[in-house]
């Protein structure tokens, strides 16, 4: 038997270099250290609301993200992190199946993951985290188990695991002879799932001292007072295992017991402190922490053997509270976690225009969100409408309320977390207390204070970031600051230019970048050196490396939150119809695809491809310049050609990306009735001057100039002011792609924020050329951004499918104060 024991240890107070008066006592310094830690390391929470709990092959996971950060205030603040990394993992292992980056704005974001076609049915895990959350370890990441596969395929998650594991957790930390203590216990199978048990405690004479029985998910509690000189044995059994014997050990001769009662009186928190220590310390201190803040402190005389206190529950905010008992030297004596006011949560009403609906009907639904007192709630919510026959919603599954208020606060797996927040459940508060008696330690532990000796390793990201280093060819570190120019090239739209510099050792990080989808990034490093007569020249003599973003290792797998095979309704005629419709659609899709066999082509190109980039002037410009590596240090085309061609003048600031400079030929002018500036072409195609300005010089092969009217007239009006044709290496049809990379340049394909897609609903009347019209979608409607007004009201509209005999509406979200709200509504559709 394992007994959770809190040893006498000093809480380190020398970890913070605080300027504290010598007059302060140790407990005051500890309080300051705790508050300083919470300010330096505010705790961040992420929650993902998905449209449903399980998915079919070739399905789409629709996601709404919510982010909060506890800053020691009454209400949780919206997180300031912007990139949110969301990964779909199989068996909680890398490499990931799919990965997107959701852009959080004011703590809210949305995205979707299209499931790859080649997935095999099975258990997958949706994981989400920010860079800041990595300071606290992978256990604080958001994780949600999903089943991906056809209806009922392989839903056999519950295996026979007769091995019984039983653990006892004395309240406060340990048992003390002669003092009655509350003892929590938890029985699980080999997979860690709760198993109901019946047990006995026997003394040395094999007399039954106490009988106990689990109340929910293998958990329960009982009062027990060990006697000095006595030994105890535990005998327990479950429905699958006859009996299991354990020794009840680790009973202290002297010690202190902390007891907290939150459910015998709904208005009060009752605190009892007892000890039998012969030479106690002078003072005891009870600290109560919640939401990264010490919310209450009680100091009292340690010479008395028994102390009782009562606090009003309404003086506390709803949520997890940690009661910590210490002596005047800050030795940790006992600790207890409790939950106060679990039913203080918002709710929602759903009103439809009609009492009955038929298939394919359009539904308008009014939504009214209110708090526990009936007052309207403004906030941002996501709403999912699903076919309740196809989508299996488990009772008491995790939702935004249970996750943000309970699951995210504790370590370890919690089964059926929604059970403890059901106001209609008469045992919810008592069973929630059993859970907290037996659950592992919470998110804050005293060892966290040691982090204050160093700065946080991971910072809050205000945007996308990219890191790397400049190094010498022999891989030795550099000792100069290098200038950096980065081009982010979308596969659609214009490029984005970022500039920066390395530190003296060549390291660099670009932060706060903002781009969508997959992009190509080109980065160039150059060094400015002094030359004769005070002239400066930019050269590239070192190499450049871009670091790939590190992916944290996943935690061990867990099957909590998934249905079992006996919950699937395979016998239902409607489910059979849905399966048939899905098969027809899949056959139609496959019928439109043509699979090619393997083809091997051998040969060589005898003649070069024609290069038509300069065909207008027969590849015979008036002036021309080949761009070699000695010119790679120039920032752009304008800086490069300034002063290099007779009769060609560059007018304006060559570094102004808002008002690009102009190229004048034959004394022309910009605007008015005179000649316009020269027209710029890239590979024979006219482009905007800003495009040319963003083109990296190392990508340019040659620059052609047509200065006279006789030459430029072939371009018509575009050539009136002269022509500059930039020929790129990538545009050369005969480019030798085996050429060596140039030092000081690096390229990478990088992932940006996930584009926001709108949920698609098929039209009520199918297109005339549609081969069939079968709409049995399991997700009928998804709206991630539902904003309630000051009256707490909003509305949604959606069209029903051809099936959906039962429709389930699920709402989750946050009020403007950061309070979690969830609600469900179900209505029937007539045949």
N, C-alpha and C positions, 0 to 999 in steps of 0.2 A: 504494500500500500504506500502511495506517495502522499506525504503531508506537506502542504505549502507552508514554509517556515520563513519568517523574517528574522534574520540575525541582527545582533547589535552591531551596527556599523556607523561610522561617522559620515555624514553628508558633507562632501568636500566643499569648502568655502574659499579655498585659495585659487579656484579656477578663474575668478574674475578679477582683473586689475582695477578694482573700483577704489575711488578716493573716499574712504569711509572713516568717519571719526572714531578715535580710539574709545570713545565713550559708549559706542554701540555694543550691545551684547550679541552673542552668537546667533540667536534666533532672529534678531532684527537684520543682521547681515545676510542670513539665509533667505529671508523674505525678499530683500533687495536683489539677491542673486537670482532668485526664481523669476521675479518680475523682469529683470534684465535679460534673462534667457528667453522669455516669451516675446520680448520686443525684438531680439536679434533673430530668433527662430520662430516666427509665427507659423501656426499649423495650417496647412492648405488641404482642402477636401475637393474631390472631383466626383461627380455622379453623372452617369449616362442613362438617359431614358431611351429605350429602344422601342420600336413599334410593336414587338411581340417577343416572347421568351424563346421560341424555337423557329427554325427556318427550313425551307425546302431547298433542294439543289437548284442552282441558277436563280436564287432569290436575291433580294437586296435588304441589307440591314440599314434601316433609317435611324439616325442618331440625333438626339438633342443633348448637349453637354451643359452642365451647371458647375460653376466653380466658386468656392467660398474660401475666405481666409479669416481665421480668428485673430483679432488684434487686441484682445482684452477688453473689448467694448460690449455693451449690452446686446447689440445685434451683430451677427457675423457680417463682414464686409465682402463685397464682390472681389474675387481674386484679381490681382493686377497682372498675373501671367497671361500671355497672349497665345503662344503656340501650345497646343495640347496634342500629345502624341497618342494615337489610338491604334492598337494592333490586334489582329485576330490571330490567335495561336492555336495550334493543334497539339493536344496533350501537354500544354504549357511548356512547349519547347521551341527553341529557335532552330532554323529561321522561321520568321512569321509567315503566315499564309497571305496576309494583306496588311497594309499600313497606310494610314492617312494622317495628315496634320490638320486639326480643326483650329480655326482662328477664333479665339475668345475675345469678345468685345463686351465690356462691362460684365464679365463673368459668364457670358452666354455664348454658345456656338452651336453649329449644326453641320452635319455631313452625312455621308452614306458610304457603305462598303458593298460593292457588287461581288457576290460570291463567285469565285472561279468555277468554271464548268466541270473541271476535273476533280473536284472535291469528293472524298469518300464519306459516306455517312458516319457520324460519330460526334464525340464531345469536343467542342471548341471553346476557347476562352477569349472574351473581349476584355482587353486591358487598356487602361488610360492613365496617363501621368504627365506631369509637367517637369521641367528641369529642376525646379525648386524642391519638388517632392522627393527627389533622389537623395537629399540630405538626411532623410528619415528612414531610408531603406525600402525595399520592394514591398514590404508588408503593408505600407500605407497606400499603395497604388489601388486604383479602382479595378476590380475584377468581377466579371460576370460570366457564368457558365452558360453556353448555348448548345442546344442539340441541332445539328444540321443534317437533314436527310428527309426521305419521303415519309409520309404519315405512317407511324408505327414501326418503321424499319429499325430493328435492333434496339428497341427501347427496353433493354434489360439491364438497368443500372444497379439494381439491388441484388447483390449476390449473397449467398448464405455465408455469414461470417460468425460462427458460434463463439469465437474467442471473446471472452468478457474481460473488459478492463475497467477497474473501479478505482476512483481517486477520491480522497477526502480533503476538504479545504476548511480548516477551522477559521472562524471569523476573526479578522484582525491579524492572523498569521500562524498561531500555534495554540495548542492546548496547554493549560496550566492546572496542576493538581489543586483540587479544592475549589475551583472557580468554574461556574457553569458557563458554557460557551455554545453559541450557535455553530453547527458544523454543516457545511454544504457538501454534497457528494454528486458525482457524475459517473454514470456507467455508459460505456461505449463498446462498439464492436471493433474489429481490427481496422475498419475504414474510418473510425472516428465518429460514426453516427450513433446517436443516443439510443440506448436500449433500456426498456423498463425492467426493474428488478424488485426483488423483495429480499430483505436482509435482517440479520440479527447481530447484536454485540454480546459476546459472552465474556464472563470474567474468568479468573484462573480456576474457579471451581466448575466451569462449564455451565454456570447458571446464566439464563438470558437476562441481561441488564436492560436491553432496549431493543425494540423492533422498529424498523424503518422501511419505507416504501417510496419509490420514485413517483413524482407527480406529473412530470411532463418531459419528454425527450430524454429520459434517463436521469433527470436531475431531481433533487429534493433537498431537504434539510431537517435537522433534528437538534434538540437541546441535549447536551451531554456534559456531565461533570466527572472527570476522572478522580479516583481516590489514590492517595499516596500508598505506595507499596503494592498496588494492584496491577495486574497485567490484563490486557484485553485482546480478544480475537474477533474478527469479523467473518461471518459466513453469509454469502449472498448467492442468489441464483436468478436466472432469467428464464424466459420460456424456451430458450434454445440450449441452455447449459444448466445442468443439475445444480451444481454448487461450486463456489469458489471461496477459499479460505485465505484471509489476510491477517497480518499482525498489526495492531494499532500501536505504533511506537511514536518516538519523538515527543513525549509528554514532558513538559518543563516542571521542575520542582518549584521554581520561583519565576514569576513573570507578570505580565500585565495583559488584560483582555479588554479590547474595544468592541462594543456592541452598538449597532445602529439599527433603529426600527423606523421604517418609513411607511408601513402599510397598516399597522393596527389602528392608527388614527390618521385619517386622510388629511387633517389640518396640521399635524405636528411631525417633526423629526425628533425622535427620542434617542438620546445619547447616554450610554452607560459605560463608565470606565472603572474597572476593578483591578487591584493588584495585591500580591502577598509578599512583596519584596521587603526584606527586613531592614535594609538600609537604602531607602529610595533617594532619588535626587530631590532637590528643593522644589523645582517647578516642573509642570508639564504644560505642553503647548499643543493645541489641536488646530491644525490648518485645514481649511476647506477650499479646494481649488475647482474651478469650472471655467471652461472657455478661455484657457490661457490667462487666468487671473485668480488671485487669492481673494475669494469673495467673503470669507469670514475667518476670524481667529479668536480662539478662547484660550486664555492663560489661567492656570489654577494651581493650587497648592498640592504638591505630590505626597505630602505626609499622610493625607487621608486615604483610606483604603478603597472607598467607594465614592464616585462622583456621578451625579445625574444632571443632565441638561435637557431642555426642550426648546426647539426653535420652530418658528412658524414656516411651513412650506411655501406660503405665498411670498415670503421674503426672498425666495430664490427663483432663478430662472429655470424653466424646464430643461432637463438634460442630465448628463452624467456629472456626478460630483465625487471628488476624491477626498476622504477624511484621513488625515495623516497625524499620528500622535508621536511627538518627540519630547525629549527631555531638554534641559537648559543648555546642554552641550550639543544639541541637534542630533543626538543618536536616535535613529529610527526605531520606534518601539512597536508600532502596529499601524495597519493601514486597511482601509475598507472603501469599496466603491459602491455607490448607490445611484439610483435614478429617481429624480424628483419630477412629479407632475407629468407622467407619460401621456396623459390624455389631453394635454393642452396643445391642440393642433387644429388647423383649419379644416374646412370641409367644403363641398360644392354641391349645388343642385343643378339638375339637368332637366330642361323643359322642352318638349317637342310640340310642333304645331298640331299633329294628329295623334290619336290614340293607337291607331293600327297602321301598318305599312305593308306594302307588297314589294316583291322583287323589282329592282330597277327604279324604285321610287326615289325622288329627291327629298332629302331630309334637311330641314333647318332646325338647329338645336340651340337654344339659349342656355348659357352657362352663368351661374351666379356663385362666386367664391366668397366665403365669409370665415371669420375666425371662430374660436370656441365660444365667444360671447354673442355671435350673430351679427357682428359689425362687418361691413364690406371690406374686402381685401383687394388692393391693387397689386398686380404682380405680372410675371411673365411665365407662361405655362406651355406645355406641349401636350397634344391630344392625339391618341391613337384609337382608331375604330377598326375592330377586327371581327372576323367570322368566328364566333365563340365555339362552333362545332369543330372547325379545323385547328384553331389555336387553343392549346391547353394552358390555361392560367391556373397555376397551383395556388391552393389556399395558403395564406400567410407568407407568400413569397416576399423577397426583398423589394422594397420600393424606396422612393426618395426620402420618406420620413424615417423609416427604420434604418436606412443606410447612413444618412447624415447625422442622426441623433444617437445611433447605437453602434452599428457595425464598424463605422470609421473610427470610433473612439477606442475600440478594443482590439487586441490581437487574438488570433485563433478564429476558427470557423463557428458561425452561429447558424443553427438550423431554424428555419421558419421565423425569421426576425419580425415579420409583420404581425405575428401572433400576439406579441407583447404590447401592441399599440391599438388593439381592437377594443373600443369602448364597451362593446356588448359582451366582452369576455369577463366574467366575474372573478376569474383567477389570474388575470393578466398581470396585475401588480405584484402579487405574491410570487408567481413563477418568474417574473422578471428579476426579482430579488434573488431567487435561487440561481438564475443564470449569472448574475454579477458576483455571487459568492464563489462560483466555480470557474468563471472565465479567467483567462490569463491576464497578466498585468496590462494596463492601458497604455495609451500612446505616450504619456510622459512618465519617465522614470528618473530617479535621482542621478543615475549615471549620465543623463543628458547634460547635466551642468558642466561636465568635463569638456563639452564641445566649445565652451566659451573661451577656451585658451587659443582657439584658431578661428579664422574667418570662415564663413560658410563655403564649402567646396563648390556648390552649385548655386547659381544666382537666379533671381527672377528674370525671365526673358520677356522683354517688351516687344520682341519680334523674332523673326528667323535669324539664325546666326551661322557663321562660317569661320572656322579656325584653321590655322596652319602655321608654317614656318618657312623662312628663307634660310638656306644652308649652302655651304660651299660644296664643290664637286667631290671633295674628299670626305664629305659628311661631317666636317668640323663646324662648330657653331660660328656664326658671323659676329662681328662686333661693331656693326654700323646700323643706323636706322635706314630702312629702305622705304621708298614711296610705293604705294600700291594703287593700281587701277583695276577695278572689277567691272566686267560687263555681264549682266544677267539678260540672256536672250530667250524670250518666250518663243515657243513654236507658233504663236500667233501674237499679233500686236508688236509694238515697238520695244526696243531694248531699254534697260535701266542701267545707269552708270553709278557706281559707288567709288569713292576715293578714301584712302586712309594711309596709315604707315605702320611699320613694325616697331617693336621696342628695340633696344640696343642689341638684344640677342637674336633678333630675327623673328620673334613670335608675333602673331597678329590674330585678332578676332574682329570680324565684322558683326555688329549687332543691330537689331531693330530693322532688319530688312523685311520687305513686304512684297510677296509675289505669289501667284497662284499656279497650281498644277506643276507638272514637270518642266524644268527649264535647263538650259545649258549655261554654265557659268565659265567665263574665261577670265583668268586672273593674271596680271602682269606685275612683276616687281622690278624696280629700277633704282639705281643708286646715283645720286648727284655728287660729282667729284669736281674739285677745283682744278682749273687748268691755267695756263700761262695768261698773263695780262688780265687776271680777274675773271676770265670767261669760265662759265660752267658748262658741263656736258653731262647728259644722263646716259648711263650705260647699264647693261645687264650682264653681270659676270657670275652670278650665283644662281642656284637652282631653287625651285619652289615646290612645296608640298602642301596639299590640302588634306586636312584630317576628315575622315569619315565620322559621322555621328555615332557615338557608342550606344548600343542597344543593351539595356539592363537584362540580366539573366532572369527568367521567370521563376516563380516559386513552385513548390511541389503541387501536383494535381489534387483536385478535390471534386467530388461529385455532388456537393450540396447544391440544392436549388434545381434539380432535374427531376422529371417525372419518372415513375416506374412503369414497367410494362403493363401491369394490371389496370392502369388508369387510361389506357387507350381504347377507344370505342370502335374497334374494327368492324363490328357486326352491323353498324348503322348503314342503311341504304344510301343516305345522303353522302357519307364519306366515300362509299364505293363510286357514286356518281362523280364526285370531285376527282377521284383518282383516274377514272376513265377520261374525263375532260383534260386532265393534265397530260395523259398519255397521247391523246390526239394532237394536242398542241406541240408536244415534243416530237412526234413523228412528222408533223408538218415542217417544223424547224429543220430537222435532219434531212428531210426531202429536198429542201432548198439549198443544202450544202453539197458541194462536190469535192470528194476526197481524191487527191492526186496521188498516184503511186510514186515511188522513188525514181528520180531521173538523174543520171550522171552525164554532165556535159564536159567534154574535153576539147581544147583548142587554144588558139592564140589570136590576138588581134594583129592583123597584118598592116593595117593603115591606121594612123591616128584619127580620132574623131574630129570633125570640122569645128573650129573655134569661131563662133559667130558673134562673139561679144563686141568685135570692132569691125563688123562687116560693112557698116554704113560708110566708113572711110577707107575701106579695103585694107584695114590694119596698117595704115600709113599716116600716122599723126604728124602734125607739124613739130610738136615737142613731146618728148617722152622721157620717163625716168623709171628705172628698175629699182624697186625697194629691196635693199639688202639688209643684213642684220645690223649694220652700223646705224641704220635709221630707226631701229626698233624702240629706242628710248623716247621718241616723240609721242606726244599724247594723242594727236589726231591728225587728220589729213590737212587741216588748215595750217597748223604749226609746221607740218612737214614741207609744204610747198612754198611757204612764205619766203620770198627772196631767191628762189631757186630757178625761176623761169623768167626770161626777159619779157617785159610787157605784161606781166601777170602780177597783179597786186592783191594782197589779202587785206581787207579793210574791216576793222572791228576787233573785239576781244576774242582771241582764239580759244579761250576757256569758258566763254559764256554760253551755257546750254539753253538759256532762255531766249536770248536774241543772238543766234549764230552769226558769225562774220560772213562777209560777201567776198566773192572773187571777181575783180574787175579786169577787163581786157580792153585794149585799144582806147584807154582813157574814158571808158564808159562810166556811167553813174547809176546810182540806185534810185528808182522812183522818178517822178516827173515825166518829161517827154523824151529824155535821153535813153540811152541803152540801159538795159537791165543788167544785173550781175550775171555771171556765167551760170549756165545750167549744169547741174551735177548729175552724172549717171554712174550707176554701179553695174558692171558687167553688161553695159549697153542699155540698161533700163533706167529711166528718170526716177530720181528719189528726192525726198525732202532733205534739205540741208542738214537737219538734225540727225537723220539716219547716217549720213556720211560722217558727221562729227563723232558718232558713237562707234564707228567701225574701228576695231583695233588695228594699229599700223602693222603689226606682224602678220596680219591676215591679208595684207595688200601685196599683190605680185608686181603691178606696174601701174603707172599713172600716165595717161595720154592727154595732151592738150591740143585743142583745135582753136586757134586764136583768130584766124582771118575769116571774113565773111564767105569767101569762096569755099573754104573747107567746112565751116560750121553750118552752111545753108542747107546741107543734106538733112539736118534735123528740123528744118522749117522754123517756125516761130520759137521753138525751144532753143535754137542755136543763135538767136539774134545777139546775145551778149557773150558768145563764146561757149565752149563745151569743155568740161573736165570729166573724162571717163575713167573711173577707178576699176581696174581689173583685179579681182580677188583670186587668191589661191584656190579657195573652195569652188569658185565658178569656172575654173579651168577644166574642161572635160578630159584633158590628158594629164592631170596632175599625178605625180608620183607619190602615192600615199605612204610609201615606205620611208620617206624622208625623216630625218632625226628631229625630235622636238627641239625647239630653241630654248636655251637656258633662260630662266626667269619667267617662264610662262607655264601655266597649268590650266587644265580644263576638267570639268566634272559635270555630270548630270545630277541635278539636285531636285529634291522634292519640296514643293511649296505647299501653301494652304490648299485644302480640298475645295474645289469649286462647289458652290451651293446649287444643288439641283432641286427642282420642284417636283413634288410627288405627282405622278401621272395617273389620271383616271381616264379610262376609255370612254369615248362618246356614247351617249345613250342610244343613238342610231348608228350602227356600224357603216363603214364606207361600202360603197356599192360593189367594189372589187374584192372585198374581204372574203376569203375562202370559207370562213366560219365565224361565228360570233358566240364564243364561250367565255363568260366572265365569272370565274369562281375564285377570284383573288382572296387570299386569306387576310391580307391587310386591305381593308376597304378604303381607308382614308388616313392620312398622316399630315398633321399641321404642327410644326415645331415652334411656331411663334404666335401664341395666342395671348394678347395683352388685355387684361381687364381694366375697365375705366374706374373712376373714383367711386362708383356705385358697386364695384366688384363684378361688373357684368361684361360679357362678351358673347359672341355667337359664332357657330361654324355651320357650313353647308356641305353636304356630300351626297353622292348618289349610291344607292345600294347595288349590290351585284345580283346575278341571277339566282344565287342561292342564299346563304347567310340566314338560316332560320332563326338563329339567336345572334344578336349583335351586341358586342361589348365595347363600351366607351371607357377609356382609361385616361385620366388627367393627372399630370404631375408637374410640379414647378415650384417657384419661389416667390414669396411676397417681396415687396420693395424693401422690407426690413430683413430679408434673408431667411425667413421662416419657411420650412418645407411644408408643402400641401400636396395631398394625393386624394383621389376620389375615383370611384368606378360606378358605372351605370349600365344596365342590361335591358334590352327590349327585344320583343319577338317580331318576326316577319311572317305574315300569313302565306300559305301555300299559293 
